[in-house]
Amino acid sequence: MSEILQPASFPDRFDDVEALEEFMTRPSQALIDDLARLDGDLMVLGVGGKMGPTLARLAKRAAPNKRVIGVARFSEAGLQDRLDGQDIETIACDLLDRQAVAELPDVKNIVFMAGRKFGSTGAEELTWAMNVHVPANVADRFQDSRIAAFSTGCVYPFTPIDSQGATEATPPVPPPGEYANSCLGRERIFGYFSDVHGTPGRIIRLNYAIDMRYGVLHDVAAKVWAGEPLDLDMGHVNVIWQGDANAQVLRALHHCTVPPAPVNISGPETISIRWLAQAFGKRFGKEPILRGQEATSAWLSNCGLAAKLFGYPLVPLSGMIDWTADWIANDRGSLGKPTHFEARDGQY
């Protein structure tokens, strides 16, 4: 049995990527128990993204007797071999290819992570194909499965920073930018096929998972460390440790509905970017360079429902800040994929 995630086992720092991913994929007892009573095996579609490899490894560590299958194009060199070495079965597949999707094995539980965000501006057709056409292929093929499908909090309108954010009852509005609109399209497609086939599902509206190698905390800390200006226009955010986010997504398979209902997944705090920059400045002994003025609204999510279903995230914000400061100060690496959380126009 893998070591169980509990606060007493939290490290002070991560010396390398191996240590980071070992901790990030350490299952909680709640996840172990939930996957033990989940009937059937698990397949992760789009496992090659930023969160996919750790979600798949977390699932396998929590449920070693289940098949965990990772599906992607595997354009990243070495990723397929790495997952194979972690006892995750892998299948190379282009999810845009309807016939290739049809040939995937029948699996009871699906986590859908495929999608496209960055590079959307100037390649809108591909963004819509990945975010709407691919879900149609998947939802029609896996009509007898449960599907937990990733979406984004960007489908919501901006909410006042003192409002605690949008709840699942907040109606999505035509959001700014092609990316967010196509994500709303993804949700509608899963809803349509759920109505047609009776497929249970859950829509995961995620706001800003945190990994030492990318994420809002990484972006803010890197700018403070480098002495670069930090834009304050999008002055408030929610964040959640990636391990906690992955665990909640997996546990959401027990809470699927017809049609698939949304659930907001993020941390409980409304975080001031100004405060965050100053927190990193204190740790680095540097004065942040701040530019602009905070807007009175932001993309914020109220995660009260997730707290009711799963409890609060286990990893606190203070720990994430300490870990990120240490990681950045010691130049332990970046994925080079900024979140662009500052953007208010939806252009990515």
Residue, then its C-alpha position, 0 to 999 in steps of 0.5 A: m500500500s502506498e503511503i497515505l496522504q495526511p498532514a503529518s507527512f507533508p514535506d518542507r520542500f521538494d528537492d526534485v520532480e520525482a519527490l514532487e510527483e511522489f507526494m502529489t500522487r499520494p492518495s488520501q484514505a478517502l480516495i482509497d475508500d471511494l475507489a474501492r467501492l467504485d465498480g469497474d476500471l478507469m480510463v483517462l482520456g487526454v492523459g498527456g496534459k499537465m494534470g493527466p499523468t499525476l491523476a492517472r498515477l494517483a488513481k493507480r496508487a489508490a486502487p492498485n487492483k483496478r486497471v488504469i488506462g491512459v489515452a493520448r497522442f503521446s507527443e511528449a517524448g518518454l511520457q508513454d514509457r514513464l506511465d507504462g513503468q507506473d503500471i498504467e496501461t497506455i493507448a496511443c490514440d488521436l481522439l479527433d479520429r472517430q474510428a480510433v475512439a470507437e476502437l478503445p476498450d469498454v471501460k466503466n469509468i471515464v475521466f475526460m481531460a482532453g482539450r485545447k486552451f493555449g494557442s487558441t487565438g489564431a487557431e480557433e477551428l482546432t480549439w473548437a474541434m478539440n473542445v466540442h468535436v472530441p467530446a461528441n466522439v467520446a460521449d457517443r462512444f462511452q454512452d454506458s460509462r460514467i464520465a467526469a469531464f473537465s471544464t473551466g470556471c471561465v464559463y462563468p461571468f466575472t463576479p464581485i471580489d467580495s461575493q465568494g464567487a460563482t456557484e454552480a447555480t450561476p448561469p454561464v454567460p457568453p464568456p469572453g474569448e473562443y476558448a471559454n465559449s468552446c468549453l461551454g460547448r463541450e459542456r453542452i455536448f456532454g449534456y446532449f449525449s447524456d440526455v440521448h443515452g442516459t449517460p451519467g456524468r459530472i462537469i468539473r469546473l476547475n480553477y487553477a491547479i497548483d504544481m511547482r512547475y506551473g500555475v498561478l503561484h508559479d507565475v507570480a513567484a517567478k515574476v517577483w523573483a526575476g524583478e519583472p512587473l506583475d499586472l494586477d488587473m485580474g487581482h484575485v484568484n482561487v487555487i487548489w493543490q493539483g493532488d487535491a484537485n485530481a483526488q476530487v475529480l476521481r471521487a466525483l465519479h461517485h456523484c454522477t448525474v443525468p444530465p451531468a451537473p457541474v461542480n466547482i473545484s478550487g480552493p476555499e480562499t479568494i486570494s489577492i494577487r497583490w497580497l500573494a506577490q508581497a508574500f513571495g517578496k518577503r520570502f525572497g527578500k525582494e520588493p514586488i514590482l506591481r502594475g495597474q489596479e485590481a478590478t472589482s470583479a474576477w473569475l472566482s468560484n464558490c466551492g461550497l458544493a465540493a467541500k460538502l461532497f469531498g471535504y476541504p482540500l488537504v494541502p493549505l495555501s500557506g504550504m503551497i506558497d512556501w513550496t513554490a518559493d523554495w522551488i523558484a529560488n532554487d531553479r528546479g524547473s518550469l514547464g514553460k506554460p504560463t497560465h495567463f491568469e491576468a487575461r480578462d479578454g479570454q485571449y490565449 
